[in-house]
Amino acid sequence: MRVRLPLFGVLIAALGAVVTACASATPVPAGADTVAAEETLSSFLSMLSAGDYAQAAALYAGPLDSLQAWNPEIDAQDVGGLIGYGCESRLLQCLSVRSIALVETPPGEEMVFSVEFSLSDGTLFVRGPCCGATSTEMPDQSTFTFRVQPKAGGGYAVLDLPPYVP
């Protein structure tokens, strides 16, 4: 029995060293920056889902060209109006957030998040193939990538719009 106890202790110590080495080799992003960026993304998507397009527009810093192409009658400076048209016309799926997970956070650059959405009945939103493509050519997608970057004056801005469905 005395022989096993020291051996058991050595095994536990060795296992601890392996776990520590693995943990330090895989960076685990954490901190106020990550939390603030995720909160910005969550707020942006929640505002879109609630129809508060003007407030959501203040958190958006991505391209507007596709939004302007959908409705050229809206002033190019009216970001809230452009986003609102995309959501109201159902070209953009401005749905409730189901989950948000940090995927990547290069130092000093934009953070990348993975987002899932829920339909109004609570089921997972899945974008299927479109435009004549088969599910082999265009597999179903339920996870969508969003980038969030630091703003020059502080805070964060979202660079991507909700999923597009023609």
N, C-alpha and C positions, 0 to 999 in steps of 0.2 A: 504494500500500500504506500509506503514512503517513497518508493522509486517512481510511482505513477504521479504523485503529487508534484514533484519538481518538474517532471517531463510535461505534465499538463500545464504548469506555469510557463515553461519555455514555449510551448505551442501557442498559448494565449499571447505571449509577448511577440512571437513571430507573426502571428495573424494581425496583431495590432500594428506592427511595422508595415506590413503589406497594405493594410487598409489606409494608413497614413500616407504612404507613398502614392497610392492610387488617387487619393483625394487631392494631394498637392499637384499631381500631374494633370488633373482635370479641373480647370478653373471653374469655380462656382460663382457666377456673378451675383452680387448682393450689394446693398447699400442704398442710400437715399436717392442717388441718381436713377437707379433702376426702378425704384418704387415710384418716383415722381414721373418718370416717362410712362410707366404702365398706367398710372392714374390719369395722365393726359389722354392716352389712347382710349381708356375705358370711358372717360368723360365725353370725348369726341363721338364715340360710337353710340353711347347712351343718348346724347343730344340728338343725333341723327334719327335714332329709333323713336324718340319722343317728338320729332318734328321741329326741334329748336335749331333751325338751320343757320340763323344769324350768329348765335353763340358758337356753334360748331365751326363755322367759317373762321372764327378767330383762332382756332387751334389747327387749322389746315394750312400747309405750306407746299403742297404738291402741285403738279401740273393741272391746268384748267382747259387744255385744248380739246379733249374729248367732251367735256361739259359744254363748252362753247359750240362745238359742232352739233350737239343734240338740240340746242335751242339758241340760235344766233341772235334772236330778238332780245335776249337778256343781256344787259350791259356787262361787258367783260370784267368790270370792277366789282360787280355784285356777286361775290363769291357765295354768299348765303343763298341767293336766288338761283345760281347755277347748280349748287349742290341740292337745293330743295327740288328743283326740276328733275334732277336725276333720281332722287328718292321717290317723289310723288308719281313719276311716270313708270316706276318700278324697273327702270334700267339698272339702278343701283339697288342692291338688297340691303336696305337700312333696317336691319333686324336687331333683336335683343342679343346681347353677348351671352354666350354659353360658357366660354372659357377663354382665358388669355394666358399664354406662356411665353416667357423670354426664351428666344432661340440663340441669339448671338448679341454680344456687346463689345465690339472693338473699341479700344480706349480712345476717347475723344471723338468718336464718330457716331453715326446713327445706330440705334439699337433696333434689333429685328425681333418681332413678336409673331407668334402663331395664334390665330384667333378662330374660334368656332362660334357659329350663330345658331339661335333657336328660332323656329317658326312660331307663329302665334299659338299653336296648339302644344308647344313645348318640345316638339321633336327636333332632331338635328337637321339643320339646313344642309342639303347636299346639292351642289350644282352638277347636273348631268351633262352629257354631250350636247353640243348644239350644232346648228347650222348644217345638218346632214351628216355629221361625223358619227362614227360608231363608238361604243364604250371602249373598244380597243384603241381606237385612234385618239380619243379624248376621254380618259377615265373620269369617273365621278370624283368630285373634290368636295371635301367637307372642312378642310383646314386652309386658311388664307393668311398670307404674309402681309404684315404691316411694318413699315419703318417709321421710327420716331427719332427726331434729331434735336439737339440742343438749339435754342434760339440765341441770337447774339445778345439780347438784353436780359437773358435769364428765362427759365421755363423751357418748355418743349413744344414741338410742332409735329403733327402727323403728316406723312408724305404720301400716303396711299388712301384711296377711296374704298368703300365697301365693294363686295363682289358685283361684277357686271353680269347681267343676264339679258341677252338680246330678245 
